[in-house]
Amino acid sequence: MRERFDRLGISSRQVDRVGATPDTPEEYGFLLDNEGGGLSLTPRNFPLFQRICETVQGNHGVDRPLLLKNPWDFGHGDTIRTLLPDCRFVYIHRDPLQVLSSLYRFVTEAVAHPSAYLSLLSDRYRLFVESEFPLRAARLVCGRGPRWLAKAMIYHTARLASGYLRSISKFPPEARIDIQYETLCSAPNATMSAILAHAGVAGGL
């Protein structure tokens, strides 16, 4: 994989400032989606999710708890808790305008300048950028109809936020912890210690 990254000239995700190597942590949603199960965890793709978890724990020790990240599951906590009754959630909250601005830049850059890294990560994205009409149509929307794109992103983000509010109404207090993105950035060690304590992980940082 390192040779492949070097051959393709991959050193970042290209669509943002995040560096990229074969060891870069990524969302499990990509693995689910590449198998045709969609980006979010569902009863249908849950067996694949279990195999992913078993593989990770097999490589790093079955007694270690797993901390998994997938923004597409932000609004699906009630479904996940049905599948994994003992799981706990860490919700990271950020200013909605900052979220939308970041998402808008990410999408427009991924459309205007196809990312070799994302093409390796996502079969859906690779097929999209290798297509002719869908890519041209997306570039037209980004170039001439940015308001359409912004409205679609607002709708998507609001729908996930509604799902989050619906989910937490069904959670006991110990099932989740909510933190602010800005707090995580300004005080990462203290924030992570609080998360580990919430998860019942002995030792902390």
N, C-alpha and C positions, 0 to 999 in steps of 0.2 A: 504493500500500500504506500509506503514512503517513496518507493521508486515511481509509482504511478503519480503521486502528488507532484514529485519533482518534474516528471515528464510533462505534466499538464500545467506546470507553473503555478500551482495552488499554494498560497501562503496565507490567504484570508478567505472569508466567505464572499468577499467582493461586494456584496450588497450592503455591507455595513463595515464597521471597524474591527469586528471580532476576528482574531486570528484562527486559522484552521490547520489542523494536523490530523493524522489518522486516529489520534487519541482525544480529539475534541469531543466533549460530552454533547449529546444531542437528544432531542425528544423521541420518546418511544413511538409517537404518532407516525413518524416516517416508516418505521418497520411495519406497523399495522397496515398502513396505506399501501405499501409496496406489495403486500399480500392480498390486496383487494378488500380489506376490511374497513377502510375509512380511517380518518385521522384520530377519531375519538374511540375510547374504550366502550365496547358494547358486549352484551351476552354472546353475540355471534363470534367476535374475535377474541373473547376472553381466553380460550385455550391457547392461542398464540401468545398472548400476553403472559400467561403462566410459564410457557416455555422460555420466553425471554428472561423472566425473573429467575428461573431455575438455572439458566446458562450463566447469568451474571453472578448469582450466588455460588455456583459451582466453581467459578474462576476466582472468587474473592472470599469464600468462606460462608457456609450456610447460616452461621450464627449472626452474621452482620445484617442489620436492618437495611432495607433498600430505600433510598431517596430518589424518586423518579419525577421528571418534569415533563409536562405536556400542556401548553397553553390552550390547546383545543378542548381540553377537558375541564377548563375553568368553570363552565356552567353545568357540568354533568356529575357533580358530587353525589347526588342522590343515587344515580345509577351505579357509580363506583362503590359506594358504601353497601349497596345491595350485593354486589359481587364479592366485595372484600370487607366484611363487617368489622374487622378489627383494625382497619387502616386508619391513619390520621392524616389530616390535610394541613398543608402550609399554604395559605393564600397571601400572595404578595400584591399589594395595592399600589397603583401609581396614578398620578394625575391623568385623567382621561384625555386631555388635550395632548399630553406628551405621548401617551400610548398611540393615539391616532396619528400624530405626526411621525412617529417612528415607523408605524405600520405603512403609512403612505409612502415614505421614502424607501422602505424595503421593497414594496411591491413595484413601484415605478422603476427602481434601479434593476430589479430582477427581470423586468420586461425589456428595458432599454438595452441592458448589457448582460446577456445570459451568463450565469455563473457556473463554471465547471464544477465547483464544489457542490452546489445544490443539485446539479445534474447527477452526480455520484450518489447523493443522499436520497433523492426522491425520483422514483420512476415517473410519477405524474408530471413533475416539472421538466424532466428530460424530454419526455414525449411532447410536451407543450412547446419547448423552445426549438425542437426539431421539426415541428409542424410548420406549415406555411400560412394558411388562412387564420387559425386561432392567434398566432403570434402577431400577425399584422393587425388583426382586429383589436387585440389588447393594446398594441402601441397606439392605435388610432384613439382608443378611449382615453389612454393616459395623456396623449398629446392634445387632443381636442375636446375631450369631455372630462376634465379632472373633477368637476362637480359630481358627475355620476359615480366616479370611483370613490370620492369622499363619502357620498351618501351611502354607498354599499358598505363601506367600512364602518360607518356610524351604526348602521342597522345591525351588522354582524356583531360588533362589540356590545351594543345594547342588549342584543338577544342573549349573549353569554352572561352579561351582568345580571339580567333577569333570572337566568338559570341559577346563578350563584345565590341570589337572594332567596329563591325558592328552595334550594338545597339546604342552606344553613338553617332554615326554619325547622328542619327535621333532624338536625344534628344535636346530640348532647354537647355541652360546653367543652368537654375533654376531647372531642373528636377533631377540633380544628384550632389553629392559631392564625391570627391575622397580623401581618406586619406591613410597614410602609417601605416601598422601594428605596426612598431617600434615606430612611434609617438604616437599611441594609447596607447601602453604599457608604454612609458616613461612619457607621459603627459595626463593621462586619463581624468581628469576633464576639461582641456582646450579643448581637442579634442571633448569631448561630448558636451560641450557648443557650439562649432562651428557647430556640427551636429544638435543640437536643434534649433539654430538660422536659419540654412539652412531650417529646416523643418517648421519654423514658429511657434514653440512652445514657448509660453510666459513664462517668469520667468527664464528659464535656470536652471542651477544647483545651 
